[in-house]
Amino acid sequence: MTETPELDGLPLDQRQTLAYQQWKELSLTTGMPPRQREFRPDRIVRTLPASMLLHVERGDAGVRFRQRLEGRFVTLAFGDGMGRLIEDIYNDEYLFDLMPRYLEAAMTGDPAMTRCVVAQDKDDSFSFTRLILPFAGNDGKVNRLFVVFHFDPIALARLSAPLKIHRQTLPELARRAYGQKAAHLSHKSDNRKFG
């Protein structure tokens, strides 16, 4: 019987294990996070549908993460976020859960493993784990995070829409406010008619 590999006290699934082993092999030779150009996606093809690549952007606004590539399972779970900053995509509650570990990996170069539970409806939730693997640029600073998710395949197949973790845009907020106002006015006029 083989042992299930763990990181941060959480078990890695097969895809995560494959990516983590490749990352460890590369980092052992340099003693620091491997460089992005050393990483060979062709060696971990099985992980790609459940993976996401984040660019680490450093500037006056601090460290920010831009979603660059995402596998089909990631898009099914979260919707399309390609090319956008994660703080523009996800709501505050979800960001509160993921940002500390993303920032830690970007600053220290250490890999991390996290578990997340997202409430769907009042009695339903969707849980998953994420493996965060940092990669360095030529200057030795982390400039990419490769994130490999583990989703329960049955729970993922049952999702009728992406998880409700997206930040609402102004047009969505306006539609919601208008819809509530219209419903409220309609209810008032019904009361006058039949009251």
N, C-alpha and C positions, 0 to 999 in steps of 0.2 A: 504494500500500500504506500503510495507516495504522499508526502506532506504537502499541504496547501501553502504556498508562499504567502507571507504577510508583510505589510508595511503599516506602520503606525497602529498596530493592533487590529487591522482589518484585512480580511483575506482578499487576494487578487484572483480574478477569474482568469481563464486561459488567455484571452486577448491581452489583458493587463500584464500577466506574467511574461508573455512573449516580448512586449515592449520594454518592460522593466529589465529583463535579462539583457536585452540588446543595449539599453542605456547604461547598465552597470558595466558591461564589457568595455564600452567606449570610455566611461569615466575612470575606470581602473588604470587605463594606460596614461591618462593625463593628470589624474589626481584632482580634477575639477570637472564642472559640468562639460560634457562633450560639446564640440562645436557643431553647429547646425549642419555644416557641409559634410561632417563625418557620419551623420545619421543616414541610414539607407532604408527608406520606406519599403523598397522591394523585399527587404528581409522580414518585414512585419505586415505584409499585405492583409492578413486576416484581421488585424486590429483596425484598419483604416475605416470601415463602416461605423465603428463606435468611437471615432477619434475626432479631435478638434485641434487646430493649431492657432495659438494666440501670439501676436506680435507684442512685445513689451516696448512701450514708448515712454521715454523719460524726458521730462521738460519742466517748465515753470509750474504746470498744473500737477506735478508729481508723477507717479508711475501710473500709466494707464494701459489697458489691454484691448487690442483690436482683434476681432475674430476674423481670421483669414481663410482657413479651410475647415470644412465640416463634413463628416461622413453622413450617409443617409439615415442611420439610426439616430444620430444627433439631431438632424433636421426633423425627423418624425417626433422626437421628444420635445424639442425646444422651438421649432419653427426656424425659418431662415434668418440668420443674423450675419451673413457674409459681409465683411468689409466694415462693419460698424463697431464702435466702442462698446464694451459690454455694459458700461453704466448707462448708455442710451438704449440698450435692448431690454435689460432685466429690471424688475421692480426692486425697491429697497430691501424688502424682506429676503429675497433670494441673494442679492448682493451682500447683505450682512452675513450670510452663511458662507459664501465662497471667497470673498475678497481677502480675508486674513491669510488664508493658505496660499492663494495666488501671489500675494505680496511677499509672503515669507519665502516661497520658492524663487521668486524673482530677485530677492535681495540676498539670500544665502546660497542659492544654487543647489539646495537640498530637494530631493523628491518628496512628495507628500501624497497621502491617501486620505480621502474624506468620504463620509456617508452623508447623504441628503435625503430628506423626506419632504415631499411637496403635497400639500392638501389639495385634492381635486374637488370633491364635494364634501358635505359635512361628515359623511361616514366612509369616505374613500380617500386613500393616499397612494402616492407613487414614490417608491424609494429606489435609490441607485447609489453606486459608488463612483468616485472619480480618482484616477491616478494622475498626478501632475508631475511631469518630467521637464526640468529646465535644460535649456541649451544655450551656450554662450556664443557671442560674436567674436570677431578677431581681437577685440579689446579685452576679452576675458569676462565681460559683464553679460549677465543673462539677457538675451534679446528675443527668446522664443520660449513658450511653454507648450509642450505637447501633452494634451489631456486625453486619456483613454477612459471611457465610461463603461460601466457594467450595468446594463438594464435587464431586468427579468424579461425574457422574450415574450411570455404570455401577456404580462402587463403592458408591454410596449405595443403588442398587436391589438390590445383592447382599447388603446387610446383613440378616441374619435376625433381629437384635435390636439395640437401641441399643449403642453402643460401651461397652466395659467400663471406664468411668472414674468410675462412681458410688461414693460412699462407702457402705460397708455399714452398714445400720441394726442396732441391737441385736437385733431379732428375726431378721434374716438371719444374723448372727454366731452366735446361739444355735442356729438350725436347722443351720448348717454344723457347729458343734461337736458337736451331738447326732448328726448324721448320721455324722460321722467316728467318734464314740465307738461308735455302734451297729454300724458296719461293723467296727470293731476287735474288739468283743466277739463278733460273729458269726464272725469269722475265728478267734478263740481257741477258741470252742466247736467249730468244724469241725475244728480241729487235734486237740482232745481226742478227738473222735469217731473220727477216722480215723487218728490217730497211733499 
